[in-house]
Amino acid sequence: MKKFVVLLLLAVTTVSSYAQNVTLENHGKALQLHVDGRPFLILGGELGNSSAACDADIEANFDKLRRMGLNTVLVPAYWDLIEPVEGEFDYSLTDKVLEEARRNDLKVIFLWFGAWKNSMSCYAPLWFKQDFEKYPRAYTKEGKPLEIASAFSEEVFKADNKAFRSWLTHVAEADRGHGTVLMVQIENEIGMLEDARDHSEAADAFFNAPVPDELMSYLRKNRKDLHPYMKEKWSENGSKTKGTWTEVFGDDIYTDEIFMAWHYARYVERMALSAREIHDVPLYVNAAMNSRGRKPGEYPSAGPLAHLIDIWHAGAPTLDFIAPDLYDDGFKDWVAQYHLHNNPLFIPETKHMQNNGVRAFYVLGEHDAIGISPFAIEDGSAEQGTPFVEGYEKLREMMPLIAEWQGKDAMWGLLFDQQDKERVIVDGDLTLTCRHNFTLPWDPRATDGSVWPEGGGIIIRLAADEYIVAGNGIVVEFATTAEKTLATSQKALGEDGFVAAGTGAEASVEAARAWTAERCGIGFCDEVRVLPDASFEYVRRMNGDQDHQGRHVRISVGDYKVLHVKLYRYR
């Protein structure tokens, strides 16, 4: 590695703030990332932990990511490699990341792997780790020292923040006039393991002291809007406005977690204030999930989790949002937890799968997401025509249209699998019945025992009776609400699209009912291409067998398309 060694001066000069072209802007009910004054949706990927630790890997990986269709890469900045000797800094890997990102037309989100990465202090330099008396560790209740630096140590903070400030000052200067860096993540998956909180002597002293006035003031001021978890936890102990942590929140490990979250947040807030002085880009923290029935300490306790968002907002108000790392089942439920009235959705890590494209469609459409980023992205295929690459390619095309409609309550996201295969959307006097495409009978994979790949997409209401339907593996039927109410049960269809088996003439009351309701039909369904100004270019008309003679619009599994649908009314 080529070395550029910089000696940190003991007398730190004032660092000026560098002009930056990346901002977070309100757009209706959405909070969007803007670059050079225009909305930017992150179609990202995060590198594996050690995949930016040498120049050769950075060169090879960035070229591949460009071919995969990404517009953004999330890259670790390693404290142990940046400051291998105390006070001596090496920025060569950071410079290489910026160089290769610009060469491959990629934006960068840097992840500061400082005092904590996945709870542990594994990316702290060896000189820091060895001097455990100056840089103390967190302890379990039994007195066991952990490979986790204590958030209660001023020396730990000063060392971490000194390196962070030095590195970020270099980033700001190196990125001046380029705008390559979109955001900075402070630390990575902060949280306590083995116990819900640090039980060191310093931590115990804070725990036995009164809850800070800043937190109590926040809870009182935001009482009506608190997260349901925090509202219940506080109220079940009498909603006290002062007292020790156990007096205010109760004596259990969940109080331990709240206490620890406050101190992690206060630590990060000081880091964030440093960042704001140096390089004014959006700042966030990410969380490992409290999943699978685990208790605090069995999962990384006190991280920036949804149920602790009030603690993090109160303790670290300079942060722009908290973000979930999603690897567990129940993707739709998890994302809903983090798209809150006081938190936009950004997914910095999720399992890298071929169906990431349909999940990206879903979160951008349903949750006005800032973006999504599968982890260990460099391990994926860059081959054209694969589902991941095709999905990102179609989303890049649709970015102007999606950005225009975020936050306007006229866009929905769809995500289906073999168990969750239908969603009914009521839009004014229209009912949209949306299903996985394998609910139709003519694809043999629907019934041959194959596991259904996820299908997903976006629906946008452009105007009355006019929609965009985009994605992969979805079918949508349109009906007036009155028509839907009067309709008889749908009979099973065969592969030819007709009733699977005849039952002869029926003379039921339902069949004889006089139709008085207005119906809607498909005037046309056109496959289109979205242009940079969000207008459409005609590709082909999808009629006849392609819309089942006007019964529905559909996009086959494995085939990303954008459909422009115009409805009409008749009696």
C-alpha positions as CSV (number, residue, x, y, z in Angstrom):
1,M,0.0,0.0,0.0
2,K,1.4,3.4,-0.9
3,K,1.7,5.4,2.3
4,F,0.9,9.1,2.8
5,V,1.8,9.8,6.5
6,V,0.4,12.9,8.1
7,L,1.4,14.0,11.6
8,L,-1.5,15.3,13.6
9,L,-0.6,18.7,15.1
10,L,-1.3,19.0,18.8
11,A,-2.7,22.4,18.2
12,V,-5.6,21.7,15.8
13,T,-6.4,24.6,13.5
14,T,-10.0,25.6,12.8
15,V,-11.4,23.5,10.0
16,S,-13.6,25.3,7.5
17,S,-16.8,23.8,6.2
18,Y,-16.6,22.7,2.6
19,A,-19.4,23.5,0.2
20,Q,-21.3,20.4,-0.6
21,N,-24.0,19.6,-3.2
22,V,-25.8,16.8,-1.2
23,T,-28.8,17.6,0.9
24,L,-32.0,16.1,2.3
25,E,-35.1,17.8,1.1
26,N,-38.8,17.5,1.8
27,H,-40.9,16.4,-1.1
28,G,-44.5,16.1,-0.1
29,K,-44.5,13.5,2.7
30,A,-41.2,12.1,1.7
31,L,-37.6,13.1,2.6
32,Q,-35.4,12.8,-0.4
33,L,-31.7,12.8,-1.0
34,H,-30.8,15.6,-3.5
35,V,-27.6,15.8,-5.5
36,D,-26.9,19.1,-7.3
37,G,-30.5,20.1,-6.6
38,R,-32.1,17.0,-8.1
39,P,-33.6,13.9,-6.4
40,F,-31.2,10.9,-6.2
41,L,-32.4,7.4,-5.3
42,I,-29.7,5.1,-4.0
43,L,-29.4,1.9,-6.0
44,G,-26.5,0.7,-3.9
45,G,-24.4,-2.1,-2.7
46,E,-22.2,-2.4,0.4
47,L,-18.8,-4.0,0.0
48,G,-17.9,-6.9,2.3
49,N,-15.9,-5.9,5.4
50,S,-12.5,-6.6,3.9
51,S,-13.1,-5.8,0.3
52,A,-11.7,-2.3,0.3
53,A,-8.6,-3.1,2.3
54,C,-6.2,-3.0,-0.7
55,D,-5.9,-1.1,-3.9
56,A,-6.2,-4.2,-6.1
57,D,-9.6,-5.2,-4.6
58,I,-10.9,-1.7,-4.9
59,E,-10.0,-1.5,-8.6
60,A,-11.5,-4.9,-9.4
61,N,-14.7,-4.5,-7.3
62,F,-15.6,-1.0,-8.5
63,D,-15.4,-1.9,-12.2
64,K,-17.7,-4.9,-11.5
65,L,-20.2,-2.7,-9.5
66,R,-20.5,-0.3,-12.4
67,R,-21.4,-3.3,-14.7
68,M,-24.0,-4.5,-12.1
69,G,-25.9,-1.2,-12.5
70,L,-25.3,0.4,-9.1
71,N,-25.1,4.1,-8.7
72,T,-23.7,4.1,-5.2
73,V,-21.3,1.9,-3.2
74,L,-21.0,1.8,0.6
75,V,-17.4,1.4,1.6
76,P,-15.8,0.9,5.1
77,A,-13.2,3.4,6.3
78,Y,-11.0,1.4,8.6
79,W,-9.6,3.1,11.7
80,D,-6.9,0.5,12.2
81,L,-5.5,1.1,8.7
82,I,-6.0,4.8,8.7
83,E,-4.1,5.3,12.0
84,P,-1.8,2.2,12.4
85,V,0.5,4.3,14.6
86,E,-1.0,6.7,17.0
87,G,-1.0,10.2,15.5
88,E,0.1,9.1,12.0
89,F,-2.5,8.9,9.4
90,D,-2.7,7.1,6.0
91,Y,-5.5,8.1,3.7
92,S,-4.4,6.2,0.6
93,L,-7.3,3.7,0.6
94,T,-9.8,6.5,0.9
95,D,-8.2,8.3,-2.0
96,K,-8.3,5.0,-4.0
97,V,-12.0,4.6,-3.3
98,L,-12.7,8.1,-4.5
99,E,-10.6,7.7,-7.6
100,E,-12.2,4.4,-8.6
101,A,-15.7,5.7,-7.8
102,R,-15.3,8.7,-10.1
103,R,-13.8,6.5,-12.8
104,N,-16.8,4.2,-12.7
105,D,-19.5,6.9,-12.2
106,L,-20.4,5.8,-8.7
107,K,-21.3,7.8,-5.6
108,V,-19.8,6.7,-2.2
109,I,-21.2,6.4,1.3
110,F,-18.4,6.0,3.7
111,L,-18.9,3.8,6.8
112,W,-16.7,4.8,9.8
113,F,-15.4,1.6,11.3
114,G,-14.1,3.2,14.4
115,A,-14.6,2.4,18.1
116,W,-17.4,-0.1,17.3
117,K,-18.2,-2.4,14.4
118,N,-21.0,-5.0,15.0
119,S,-20.7,-4.1,18.7
120,M,-17.0,-5.1,18.9
121,S,-13.9,-2.9,18.8
122,C,-12.2,-5.0,16.2
123,Y,-11.3,-2.1,13.9
124,A,-9.6,-0.1,16.6
125,P,-5.8,0.0,16.1
126,L,-3.6,-2.3,17.9
127,W,-2.1,0.5,20.0
128,F,-5.6,1.4,21.2
129,K,-6.5,-2.3,22.0
130,Q,-3.3,-3.0,23.9
131,D,-3.6,0.1,26.2
132,F,-6.8,-1.1,27.9
133,E,-6.1,0.9,31.0
134,K,-6.2,4.2,29.1
135,Y,-8.9,2.9,26.7
136,P,-11.1,0.8,29.0
137,R,-13.5,-1.9,28.0
138,A,-17.1,-2.5,28.8
139,Y,-17.8,-5.2,31.4
140,T,-20.5,-7.7,32.0
141,K,-22.4,-7.8,35.3
142,E,-20.1,-10.6,36.4
143,G,-17.0,-8.4,35.8
144,K,-15.9,-10.0,32.5
145,P,-14.1,-7.5,30.3
146,L,-15.4,-7.4,26.7
147,E,-13.8,-6.7,23.4
148,I,-16.0,-3.6,23.4
149,A,-14.6,-0.2,24.2
150,S,-16.5,1.7,26.9
151,A,-18.8,4.5,25.8
152,F,-18.2,6.0,29.2
153,S,-14.5,6.7,28.7
154,E,-13.5,10.2,27.6
155,E,-10.2,8.8,26.4
156,V,-12.0,6.3,24.1
157,F,-14.0,9.1,22.6
158,K,-11.1,11.5,22.1
159,A,-9.0,8.8,20.3
160,D,-12.0,7.8,18.1
161,N,-13.0,11.3,17.4
162,K,-9.5,12.5,16.7
163,A,-9.1,9.9,14.0
164,F,-12.6,10.5,12.6
165,R,-12.0,14.3,12.4
166,S,-8.6,13.9,10.7
167,W,-10.0,11.4,8.1
168,L,-13.1,13.4,7.4
169,T,-11.1,16.6,6.9
170,H,-9.1,14.8,4.3
171,V,-12.3,13.4,2.7
172,A,-13.8,16.9,2.5
173,E,-10.7,18.3,0.9
174,A,-10.3,15.4,-1.6
175,D,-14.0,15.6,-2.5
176,R,-14.1,19.4,-3.0
177,G,-15.7,20.2,-6.3
178,H,-16.7,16.5,-7.0
179,G,-19.6,15.6,-4.7
180,T,-18.7,11.9,-4.8
181,V,-19.5,11.4,-1.1
182,L,-23.2,11.3,-0.5
183,M,-23.4,10.4,3.2
184,V,-21.4,9.2,6.2
185,Q,-22.4,6.4,8.6
186,I,-20.9,6.9,12.1
187,E,-19.7,3.6,13.5
188,N,-21.4,0.3,12.5
189,E,-24.2,-1.7,14.3
190,I,-23.4,-0.2,17.7
191,G,-24.7,-2.3,20.6
192,M,-23.9,-4.3,23.7
193,L,-23.5,-8.0,23.7
194,E,-23.6,-10.6,26.5
195,D,-25.3,-8.0,28.7
196,A,-27.9,-5.3,28.0
197,R,-25.6,-2.6,29.3
198,D,-22.0,-1.9,30.4
199,H,-21.5,-2.7,34.1
200,S,-18.1,-1.0,34.4
201,E,-17.6,1.2,37.5
202,A,-18.0,4.3,35.4
203,A,-21.2,3.0,33.8
204,D,-22.7,2.0,37.2
205,A,-22.1,5.6,38.5
206,F,-24.1,7.0,35.6
207,F,-26.8,4.4,36.0
208,N,-27.4,5.2,39.6
209,A,-27.6,8.9,38.9
210,P,-30.8,10.7,37.8
211,V,-32.0,10.4,34.3
212,P,-30.6,13.5,32.4
213,D,-32.8,16.5,32.1
214,E,-32.3,16.6,28.3
215,L,-34.0,13.2,28.0
216,M,-36.8,13.9,30.4
217,S,-37.5,17.2,28.6
218,Y,-37.7,15.4,25.3
219,L,-40.1,12.8,26.6
220,R,-42.4,15.4,28.1
221,K,-42.3,17.6,25.0
222,N,-43.0,14.6,22.6
223,R,-45.3,12.6,24.9
224,K,-48.1,12.3,22.3
225,D,-45.8,11.2,19.5
226,L,-43.5,8.8,21.3
227,H,-43.0,5.4,19.8
228,P,-45.6,3.0,21.3
229,Y,-42.9,1.0,23.1
230,M,-41.3,4.0,24.8
231,K,-44.7,5.4,25.6
232,E,-45.8,2.2,27.3
233,K,-42.4,1.7,29.1
234,W,-42.5,5.1,30.6
235,S,-46.2,5.1,31.5
236,E,-46.2,1.7,33.1
237,N,-43.8,3.2,35.7
238,G,-45.9,6.2,36.3
239,S,-44.6,8.6,33.7
240,K,-42.3,10.1,36.3
241,T,-40.5,13.3,35.2
242,K,-37.4,12.8,37.4
243,G,-35.6,10.0,39.2
244,T,-32.9,7.4,38.6
245,W,-33.1,5.1,35.6
246,T,-34.8,2.4,37.5
247,E,-37.2,4.8,39.2
248,V,-38.3,6.3,35.9
249,F,-38.3,3.2,33.7
250,G,-38.3,0.2,36.0
251,D,-35.8,-2.4,37.2
252,D,-35.2,-4.8,34.2
253,I,-32.9,-5.4,31.3
254,Y,-35.1,-3.2,29.1
255,T,-34.3,-0.2,31.3
256,D,-30.6,-1.2,31.0
257,E,-31.0,-1.0,27.3
258,I,-32.7,2.4,27.4
259,F,-29.9,3.7,29.6
260,M,-27.2,2.3,27.3
261,A,-28.9,3.6,24.2
262,W,-28.8,7.1,25.7
263,H,-25.1,7.0,26.3
264,Y,-24.3,5.5,22.9
265,A,-26.4,8.2,21.3
266,R,-24.6,11.0,23.3
267,Y,-21.3,9.6,22.2
268,V,-22.4,9.5,18.5
269,E,-23.8,13.0,18.8
270,R,-20.4,14.4,19.6
271,M,-19.0,12.6,16.6
272,A,-21.8,14.0,14.5
273,L,-21.1,17.6,15.7
274,S,-17.5,17.1,14.6
275,A,-18.7,15.9,11.2
276,R,-21.0,18.9,10.8
277,E,-18.1,21.3,11.4
278,I,-16.0,19.6,8.7
279,H,-18.1,18.2,5.9
280,D,-21.9,18.9,5.9
281,V,-23.3,15.7,4.3
282,P,-26.2,13.6,5.7
283,L,-25.2,11.5,8.7
284,Y,-26.8,8.3,10.0
285,V,-26.3,5.2,12.1
286,N,-27.3,1.6,11.4
287,A,-28.7,-1.1,13.6
288,A,-28.5,-4.9,13.9
289,M,-32.1,-6.2,14.4
290,N,-33.7,-7.3,17.6
291,S,-35.1,-10.4,15.9
292,R,-35.8,-14.1,16.5
293,G,-37.2,-13.6,20.0
294,R,-33.8,-12.5,21.4
295,K,-33.5,-10.2,24.4
296,P,-31.2,-7.2,24.9
297,G,-27.6,-8.5,25.0
298,E,-28.6,-11.6,23.0
299,Y,-29.0,-9.1,20.1
300,P,-26.8,-5.9,20.1
301,S,-28.6,-4.1,22.9
302,A,-29.2,-0.3,22.8
303,G,-28.4,0.2,19.1
304,P,-30.4,2.6,16.9
305,L,-33.4,0.3,16.9
306,A,-37.0,1.4,16.0
307,H,-38.3,0.9,19.5
308,L,-35.5,3.1,20.8
309,I,-35.8,5.9,18.2
310,D,-36.9,8.5,20.8
311,I,-33.8,7.8,22.9
312,W,-31.6,8.2,19.8
313,H,-33.5,11.3,18.6
314,A,-33.1,12.9,22.1
315,G,-29.5,11.9,22.5
316,A,-28.2,12.5,18.9
317,P,-30.4,15.2,17.3
318,T,-27.6,16.0,14.8
319,L,-28.2,12.6,13.0
320,D,-30.5,12.7,10.0
321,F,-32.0,9.2,10.5
322,I,-31.5,5.7,11.8
323,A,-31.3,2.8,9.4
324,P,-32.0,-1.0,9.6
325,D,-29.7,-3.8,8.5
326,L,-32.2,-6.5,7.3
327,Y,-31.3,-10.1,7.0
328,D,-34.2,-11.8,8.7
329,D,-37.5,-13.1,7.3
330,G,-40.5,-10.7,7.3
331,F,-38.9,-8.0,5.1
332,K,-42.2,-6.1,4.7
333,D,-42.7,-5.9,8.5
334,W,-39.2,-4.8,9.2
335,V,-39.2,-1.9,6.7
336,A,-42.5,-0.7,8.0
337,Q,-40.9,-0.4,11.5
338,Y,-38.3,2.1,10.2
339,H,-40.4,4.2,7.9
340,L,-41.9,6.4,10.5
341,H,-43.3,10.0,10.7
342,N,-39.9,11.0,12.1
343,N,-37.6,8.7,10.2
344,P,-37.2,8.1,6.4
345,L,-36.3,4.6,5.2
346,F,-32.8,3.8,4.0
347,I,-31.6,0.2,4.0
348,P,-27.7,0.2,4.1
349,E,-27.5,-3.5,4.4
350,T,-29.7,-6.4,3.4
351,K,-29.0,-10.0,2.2
352,H,-27.7,-10.0,-1.4
353,M,-30.2,-12.1,-3.5
354,Q,-31.4,-12.1,-7.0
355,N,-34.7,-10.7,-5.9
356,N,-33.2,-7.5,-4.5
357,G,-34.5,-5.7,-7.6
358,V,-38.2,-6.4,-6.7
359,R,-37.5,-5.5,-3.1
360,A,-36.0,-2.2,-4.3
361,F,-39.2,-1.5,-6.3
362,Y,-41.3,-2.2,-3.2
363,V,-39.4,0.1,-0.7
364,L,-39.1,2.9,-3.2
365,G,-42.8,2.8,-4.1
366,E,-44.4,1.8,-0.8
367,H,-42.1,3.6,1.7
368,D,-40.7,6.5,-0.3
369,A,-37.2,5.0,0.5
370,I,-34.0,6.9,0.1
371,G,-32.5,3.7,-1.2
372,I,-31.4,0.1,-0.6
373,S,-28.0,-1.6,-0.5
374,P,-27.4,-5.3,-0.5
375,F,-24.4,-6.5,1.5
376,A,-21.2,-8.1,0.0
377,I,-22.4,-6.8,-3.3
378,E,-19.1,-7.7,-5.0
379,D,-19.9,-11.4,-4.7
380,G,-22.9,-11.0,-7.0
381,S,-23.0,-11.5,-10.8
382,A,-22.5,-8.6,-13.2
383,E,-23.8,-10.7,-16.1
384,Q,-26.4,-8.8,-18.1
385,G,-29.9,-10.2,-18.1
386,T,-29.6,-11.6,-14.5
387,P,-32.6,-10.6,-12.3
388,F,-30.5,-8.3,-10.1
389,V,-28.8,-6.5,-12.9
390,E,-32.1,-6.2,-14.9
391,G,-34.0,-4.9,-11.9
392,Y,-31.4,-2.2,-11.1
393,E,-31.3,-1.3,-14.8
394,K,-35.1,-0.7,-14.9
395,L,-35.0,1.2,-11.7
396,R,-32.3,3.5,-13.0
397,E,-34.6,4.2,-15.9
398,M,-37.5,4.9,-13.6
399,M,-35.7,7.1,-11.1
400,P,-37.1,10.4,-12.5
401,L,-40.6,9.1,-12.4
402,I,-40.4,7.5,-8.9
403,A,-38.7,10.6,-7.5
404,E,-41.5,12.8,-8.9
405,W,-44.2,10.8,-7.2
406,Q,-42.7,10.1,-3.9
407,G,-44.5,11.6,-1.0
408,K,-47.7,12.3,-2.9
409,D,-49.9,9.5,-1.7
410,A,-50.4,8.3,-5.3
411,M,-47.8,5.5,-5.4
412,W,-47.8,2.0,-4.0
413,G,-45.3,-0.8,-3.7
414,L,-46.0,-4.5,-4.2
415,L,-44.1,-7.5,-2.9
416,F,-45.4,-11.0,-3.2
417,D,-44.3,-14.5,-2.5
418,Q,-45.9,-18.0,-2.3
419,Q,-47.6,-17.2,1.1
420,D,-48.3,-13.5,0.7
421,K,-49.7,-13.4,-2.8
422,E,-52.4,-10.7,-3.0
423,R,-53.0,-7.1,-2.1
424,V,-56.1,-5.1,-2.6
425,I,-55.7,-1.3,-3.1
426,V,-58.7,1.0,-2.9
427,D,-58.0,4.2,-4.8
428,G,-61.0,6.5,-4.7
429,D,-63.8,4.6,-6.5
430,L,-61.5,2.1,-8.0
431,T,-60.3,-1.2,-6.5
432,L,-57.0,-2.6,-7.7
433,T,-56.5,-6.3,-7.0
434,C,-52.8,-7.1,-7.3
435,R,-51.4,-10.6,-7.2
436,H,-48.3,-12.6,-7.8
437,N,-48.2,-13.5,-11.5
438,F,-48.1,-17.2,-10.6
439,T,-51.7,-17.0,-9.3
440,L,-52.4,-17.2,-13.1
441,P,-52.4,-20.8,-14.4
442,W,-50.4,-20.6,-17.6
443,D,-46.8,-20.6,-16.2
444,P,-46.0,-24.3,-15.3
445,R,-43.8,-23.1,-12.4
446,A,-46.9,-21.9,-10.7
447,T,-48.1,-25.5,-10.0
448,D,-45.2,-27.8,-10.5
449,G,-43.9,-27.6,-6.9
450,S,-41.4,-24.9,-7.6
451,V,-40.7,-22.3,-4.9
452,W,-42.2,-19.0,-6.2
453,P,-39.6,-16.3,-6.6
454,E,-40.7,-13.0,-5.2
455,G,-42.6,-10.7,-7.5
456,G,-42.9,-7.0,-6.9
457,G,-43.3,-3.6,-8.4
458,I,-44.7,-0.1,-8.2
459,I,-48.1,1.3,-9.1
460,I,-48.4,5.1,-9.7
461,R,-51.7,7.0,-10.3
462,L,-50.8,9.6,-12.9
463,A,-54.3,11.0,-13.2
464,A,-57.9,9.8,-12.9
465,D,-58.1,6.3,-14.6
466,E,-54.5,6.4,-15.6
467,Y,-51.7,4.4,-14.0
468,I,-48.1,3.2,-14.4
469,V,-47.6,-0.5,-13.4
470,A,-43.9,-1.5,-13.3
471,G,-41.9,-4.4,-11.9
472,N,-41.6,-8.1,-12.3
473,G,-44.0,-11.0,-11.6
474,I,-47.2,-9.1,-10.9
475,V,-50.8,-9.0,-12.2
476,V,-53.2,-6.2,-11.6
477,E,-57.0,-6.1,-12.2
478,F,-59.0,-2.9,-12.1
479,A,-62.6,-2.5,-11.1
480,T,-64.9,0.2,-9.8
481,T,-65.6,-0.4,-6.2
482,A,-69.3,-0.8,-6.9
483,E,-68.5,-3.4,-9.6
484,K,-66.2,-5.2,-7.3
485,T,-69.0,-5.4,-4.7
486,L,-71.5,-6.8,-7.2
487,A,-69.1,-9.3,-8.8
488,T,-69.7,-13.0,-8.2
489,S,-66.9,-15.3,-7.1
490,Q,-64.2,-15.8,-9.7
491,K,-64.0,-19.4,-10.9
492,A,-60.8,-21.2,-11.3
493,L,-59.2,-20.7,-14.8
494,G,-57.4,-23.2,-16.9
495,E,-54.3,-22.7,-19.0
496,D,-56.4,-21.4,-21.9
497,G,-57.7,-18.6,-19.7
498,F,-61.3,-20.0,-19.6
499,V,-63.1,-21.7,-16.8
500,A,-61.1,-24.8,-15.9
501,A,-64.2,-27.1,-15.9
502,G,-67.7,-26.4,-17.0
503,T,-70.7,-26.9,-14.7
504,G,-73.5,-26.2,-17.0
505,A,-75.9,-23.2,-17.0
506,E,-76.6,-21.7,-13.7
507,A,-79.6,-19.6,-12.8
508,S,-78.7,-18.2,-9.4
509,V,-79.9,-15.0,-7.9
510,E,-76.4,-13.6,-8.3
511,A,-76.2,-14.5,-11.9
512,A,-79.6,-12.9,-12.6
513,R,-78.9,-9.7,-10.7
514,A,-79.3,-6.6,-12.9
515,W,-76.0,-4.7,-13.3
516,T,-76.5,-1.1,-12.4
517,A,-73.0,-0.3,-11.4
518,E,-70.6,1.5,-13.7
519,R,-67.7,-0.7,-14.8
520,C,-64.2,0.1,-15.9
521,G,-62.2,-1.5,-18.6
522,I,-58.7,-1.3,-20.0
523,G,-58.6,1.3,-22.8
524,F,-55.0,0.5,-23.6
525,C,-52.0,-1.0,-22.0
526,D,-48.7,0.1,-23.5
527,E,-45.2,-1.0,-22.6
528,V,-43.1,2.2,-22.4
529,R,-39.7,3.4,-21.7
530,V,-39.2,6.2,-19.1
531,L,-37.1,9.1,-20.4
532,P,-34.9,11.4,-18.2
533,D,-37.6,14.1,-18.0
534,A,-40.1,11.4,-16.6
535,S,-42.0,11.4,-19.9
536,F,-42.7,8.1,-21.8
537,E,-41.5,6.6,-25.0
538,Y,-43.8,4.0,-26.6
539,V,-42.4,0.5,-27.0
540,R,-45.4,-1.7,-27.9
541,R,-49.1,-2.2,-27.3
542,M,-49.8,-5.1,-24.9
543,N,-53.3,-6.3,-26.0
544,G,-55.0,-9.6,-26.6
545,D,-53.3,-12.5,-24.9
546,Q,-50.9,-10.0,-23.2
547,D,-53.7,-8.4,-21.2
548,H,-56.0,-11.4,-21.2
549,Q,-58.4,-9.7,-23.6
550,G,-58.7,-6.6,-21.4
551,R,-59.2,-8.5,-18.1
552,H,-55.9,-7.5,-16.4
553,V,-52.4,-6.2,-16.9
554,R,-49.5,-8.4,-16.1
555,I,-45.7,-8.6,-16.1
556,S,-44.2,-12.1,-16.1
557,V,-41.8,-13.5,-13.5
558,G,-38.3,-12.6,-14.6
559,D,-39.3,-9.9,-17.0
560,Y,-39.0,-6.3,-15.8
561,K,-41.3,-3.9,-17.6
562,V,-43.0,-0.5,-17.3
563,L,-46.7,-0.5,-18.4
564,H,-48.8,2.7,-19.1
565,V,-52.4,1.8,-18.5
566,K,-55.4,4.0,-19.5
567,L,-58.8,2.9,-18.2
568,Y,-62.3,3.8,-19.4
569,R,-65.8,3.6,-17.9
570,Y,-68.9,1.9,-19.3
571,R,-72.4,0.7,-18.3
